Amino acid sequence: MVHRYGASVRATLALCACMVLVAGCGSIASSSAQELPTFPPLEVEPAAAHAAPTPRPGQPQPTVAPEPTAVLGEPKSLREDIRIRKVLETGGGFVRLKHDPKSDELYYMDDKVNIYRLDPAGSDDDKGTPVFTRADVGVEKQFTSQGLAFGPDGTLYVLGNINDKITTHAIIRKGVADASGKRTWTTLAETAPYQKSNTQFDHVCNGIVVSPDGRYLYMNSGSRTDHGEVQATKGAFPDAREVPLTSAIFRIPTDTDNQVLPNDEAQLKEKGYLFADGTRNSFDPAFAPNGDLFAGDNGPDADFPDELNWLREGHHYGFPWRFGNYDNPQQFPDYDPSKDGRLQQEFFAVSNHFYANDPTFPPPPPGVTFTDPVANLGPDANIVRDADGSAHRASDLGEAAYSFTPHRSPLGLVFDAAGAVGGGLTGDGFILSWGAAAGHLPDQGRDLIDIKLTKVQDAYQAKMTQLVVGFDHSIDAVLVQNRLYVLDNGGKGTIWEVTLPKHG
């Protein structure tokens, strides 16, 4: 079999639980019993294989201290003008929370295609109103729902995956409402079957968003590998790494039903479906007020940055050759994982020896220039691990991180498109963090970050500031005027209302 990347050749061969899909890396224990751990001060391991840190000339080399540990499931605001209220407990297992711009109502969905309408003014005993089931949406029992989106006209889209023994494929159902509000369901699109790795790195298709004009739906398809290593599925797919239908963003017209996305790179390009390439797992794409498309991207099982990317047509974001603004060292013939200071044994890909000397790792596609993520100027979520194992907060040295502290798993991206948020946050983006599954970096996430973007020539940079800490594996968010609704997947599955300062 031919693997996806290399000399522009891609394979033409035609659920994981939610915690695998959203996690950028590492094995994740059941969050219902998981508590946020405390971490000792960060130190370079004394193993002989790790070289001593090299100080930057003329600059101090600070030691990163552990941050205060928040209480999991008890979010606390770091600003006096931000209030937090529990809306309800879902019972856990819910993966999406979205806003219908037509009806101005909120909906949340679990991975079994149960969709509820949320009344934010109701008591926390109110579990929401059931609206749609698997039978209503018209999908079989093997369909695992992962994506939910509304178009500007109120059309509802539900994305899910059907997993077979060694392959998977995605289906997008479209529900168009008539004058009475009753929805007629059709299949907008589906993918051809494509190769699973049968590891926790089968991120499959998950995040969807509809363009502001309603003409296109954008779909994330995550990677089937951790960092581009061979995943042969016990010999079913020899030498397979990524395939044409993985690690990319696809654009699908909304005015035509029964479209099929082939597992063939040339055809995906010819039909206009392949929008952007080289993303690892962009679980929550969202449009900024100016119409630019952004998404967080979850990094691998090594201490490379998670990313925030400005997604543009025809751009390649580096996976698996780049993570943040760093090269993936496994692509180089002299790679020795025993000397890689970014590897931590707690992570699945490391403990299973997926980081290895790899002489067959393919070269980058010819003629492709990789697009770097948004530069994080700090002051928060910007801890960087160097190749020697040392770590520092990038802004302490006057540097940028590209983009987030490793393993935060950025999710739930929203923007203040209405300009309704005040307190110096008007027009900003806001992003949640599922949180680190393992490791020893002191910034474990599980918080809300303000993203203040600035465009500099043909790229973006951002100041990123922590606003709230202590969410329990938050997975999605909706911003309605100055009220941010946050869906926690872990614990009791709480939906929180975070009231931000009001503009004007």
Sequence and secondary structure as in RCSB ss.txt:
>XXXX:A:sequence
MVHRYGASVRATLALCACMVLVAGCGSIASSSAQELPTFPPLEVEPAAAHAAPTPRPGQPQPTVAPEPTAVLGEP
KSLREDIRIRKVLETGGGFVRLKHDPKSDELYYMDDKVNIYRLDPAGSDDDKGTPVFTRADVGVEKQFTSQGLAF
GPDGTLYVLGNINDKITTHAIIRKGVADASGKRTWTTLAETAPYQKSNTQFDHVCNGIVVSPDGRYLYMNSGSRT
DHGEVQATKGAFPDAREVPLTSAIFRIPTDTDNQVLPNDEAQLKEKGYLFADGTRNSFDPAFAPNGDLFAGDNGP
DADFPDELNWLREGHHYGFPWRFGNYDNPQQFPDYDPSKDGRLQQEFFAVSNHFYANDPTFPPPPPGVTFTDPVA
NLGPDANIVRDADGSAHRASDLGEAAYSFTPHRSPLGLVFDAAGAVGGGLTGDGFILSWGAAAGHLPDQGRDLID
IKLTKVQDAYQAKMTQLVVGFDHSIDAVLVQNRLYVLDNGGKGTIWEVTLPKHG
>XXXX:A:secstr
   SSSSS         HHHHH SSS    TTS              TTS      TTS            TT  
EESSTT EEEEEEE  S EEEEEEETTTTEEEEEETTS EEEE TTS TT   EEEE HHHHT  TTEEEEEEEE
 TT  EEEEEEEE SSEEEEEEEEEEE TTS EEEEEEEEE  EE  SSTT   EEEEEE TTSSEEEEEE  SS
SSS    TTTTSTT    TTSSEEEEEESS SSEEE S HHHHHHTT EEEE  S     EE TTS EEEEE   
SSS  BEEEEE TT B  TTTEETTEE GGGSTT  GGG TT  TTSHHHHTT S   TT     TT  B    E
EEEESS EEE TTS EEEGGGGT  BSSB TT  EEEEEE TT  B TT TT EEEEE   SS S S    EEEE
EEEEEETTEEEEEEEEEEE  SSEEEEEEETTEEEEEE STT EEEEEE  B  
